[in-house]
């Protein structure tokens, strides 16, 4: 979970690479279905085996970052963006 106004720097490290790969990085937001917010392609290799990203300026909700190669899912991480003010207001009125 991250507060809405936070800026989060993330890193993903690949181990034991033997070749050069094009890696897809996608950010999705959960609505009724997962909606594509942003995508990009990164080239990785033995000497360049790290990808970086920034999570910022997102509205409240549930998101996930997906890392894939071709049709193969490598990893995914789900997270929540919340608003500190919204939580305070909810508790005040309970």
MIROLO-378355 format. One record per residue (C-alpha): x, y, z. Coordinates in steps of 0.001 Angstrom, whole numbers, plus 500000, padded with zeros to 6 digits. Example, Ala and Ser with C-alpha at 12.3 -4.5 7.8 and 13.67 -1.06 7.14 Angstrom:
// residues 2
512300495500507800513670498940507140
This chain:
// residues 94
500000500000500000501174503481499117499753506877499960498455508764496930501023511577497164504063509274497542506609508803494779507792505178494738510926504087492882510997500366492126513683498049490753513552494563489231516742492505488819517096489579486400519595486844487263521573484456485063520786486016481678522395484276478714521113486489475893519469489820475072515717489983475735512934492479475136510915492688478344507402494117478513506444496160481574502749496972482047500863498937484689497209497943485085494391499298487258491580497131488574488162498375487474485491495809486541488394494220484656492125495025484636492649498165482517495973498930480820497332502254482154500869502254480709503198499864478882506793499950477779509501497644476459512953497352478033515986495613476544517932493542479087521162491562478853523932490182481047525477493635481430522146495467481721519966493189483868517987495770485883514789497619485043513543500634486963510176502291487366508358505042489220504907504869490745503432508362491035500379510489490248497926507586490441494368507852491727493120505641494556492633502003493638494236498624493133497038498316490569499547495766489388502802495802487506503298492907485092506703491935483703506658489550480737508628488277477772506670487379474619503670485445475964505427484370479174504641486011482505507862486593484440506437488325487505503645490547488758503122492676491838499800494047493025499560497174495182496992499666496495497039503455496264495068505113499057494310508648500155495214509576503732492440512188503820489818509717502623490654507268505431490466510054508033487065511166506754485754507599506818486764507074510477485377510442511555481927509527510218481678505932511515
